[in-house]
């Protein structure tokens, strides 16, 4: 009996990872009805990450009353895996861009609710916490989340406040003594797929601020606020996060997770592979199908296909990548463990047209692959 693992990334704007897994599984079973098919939807840390993890390994979805991007009351959620020992939190659940609609003001939004989710999960007794950064509406360095976890931020007059993007420079003292005791002993891993530093032209404000409503003047102002909090963190906590790769993720929350919680920033795919026990699953597999919207030189830095391929290579299992587009100079993908790359685009049309037929094109491409493999005695 064949064993096939399905682990594609989403095709942004067309198909979710779960949808692609369903299409792939149907095509595989058309030729190998008795095959053991293992679908593993991939979570990238942004919106939908909790549900992707739960679909992949099972667990409990926990809902919690929290504060939203503008401190409004709302219902947030997180996932508990492994019998409650691992909590998965997506910051987008209560600080995501879709929650603010067109009311985008990166200088005023907060990650406070994310800290509330973390506190609730810690209170449930988890031993490991995975926090996904992605799709944020914020630029507060994760200070809001830290405040919800008991960190006190004081100004020059000794007045306590919860910082947001527009007043990070007001922080004069950081008091860590009230940090939630339940966090002690919990391993905190932050899923972070970008390597932007905290400040500067490639930092959080300049690269991501405009999509959160910041005009050029506000971008410069926010960047200055992040620079200021980085200096304060260096002085108060002895941690240098300004140039840390990934510190600029989610409005600087990548840096805040390191500064306040000593978290480890890790590529999302590595976190997913470890969490689902991929090395155990793949050791007796016959084939792995992966994919992403486009494979290019950016993919070679460790995105989903390459991350999965590296693990497959260790176990000698072939991986086929089914992608929308194939960029130039991707030959190194084969050295990383990719056995073959196929484009799902069956006709030369603009993306606006191709996206409308992406599901049927994916189905036909996987069918074509499985048809070939069945003919050569796979």
C-alpha positions, 0 to 999 in steps of 0.5 A: 500500500502506497503512502502519500503525504500532502503538504502544500502551501496556500496559493495566495488569493486562489486556494487555501492549503486545506483546499489544495490537500482535498484536490490532491487527495481526490486525484491520488485516490482515483489511481490508488484507492487504497493508499494511505494519504496524509494531508497536512495543511500548512499554516504560515502564522497569519489568519487561519493558522490555528485552524490549519494546525487543528486540521493537521493534528487535531486538538481543541479550539478555545474561544476567549473574550479579548480586546481587539485592535482598538481595545474594543471587546471581541471574541478571540481564539487559539488552539490547544494541541497534544492534549493541551501541552501545546498552544497555537496562537495567531496574532491576527485573531485579535490584532489582524488587518481584516478586523479594522476594515478601512479604519487603518491607523497603525499608530493607534492599534494594539496587540493587547488581545494577543497577550490576553490569549497567551495568558489564557493558554498559559493558565490552561497549563500548556508547556509550549506556545507557538505564536504566529505573526502575520497579517497584523494591523499594528505597529506597537512592538508587541508592547500591548501583548506584553502589557496584558502579560504583566509587563509595566511600561512607565513614562518619565513621570512614573505613570503607567500606560499601554504603549501603541505605535504613536507613543513608544518613545514615551516609555522610560522604564520597563518593569518586568517584575509583574510578568505572568508567573504561569509563563515561567517554564513555557517554551515560546516559539514565534513563527516568523517568515520574514527577516526584516529588521525592526527599524530603517528602510527595510524595517516594520514601518517602512515596509508594512506601515503603508498597508496599515494606513500610514502615509509617508510622514507617519511611516517616518514617525513610526520608524522613529518610535520603534527606534526609540523603544529599541534603545529603551529595551537595550538600556532597560533589559539589555537586549539588542533587537533593532537589527535582529532578522525578523524583529520587524515582523507584525509591526515589530512584534517579532522584536517584542517577543524576543525582548519581553519573553525571550522567544525564539524566532523560527521559520513557519515551515520549520515550526509546522514540520516539528509540530506535526511530527513530519520526520516520523510521518515521512520515514515510511512514505513513498511520495510527498506532494507540495506546492506554492503559488510561485517557486522562485529564488525567494522560495530557496530561502526556506519557504514551504516547498524547500523546507519540506524538501529538505526534510524529505531529502534526509529520508530519501523520499521524493517530493514533487512540487506543483506550483502556479508559476515557475521563476528563473534560476530555481535549479538549486531546488533540486539540490535541496530535495525537490525531485520535480517541479510542475506548473499547474497553469495549463494555458497562458493567461493573465492571473486575473483569469488563471485564478478563476480556473486554479482549482480545476487546473490543480486537479488536472495537473495532479491527475496527470502526474498520478496517471503517469506514475501509475503507468510506470509502476509507482 
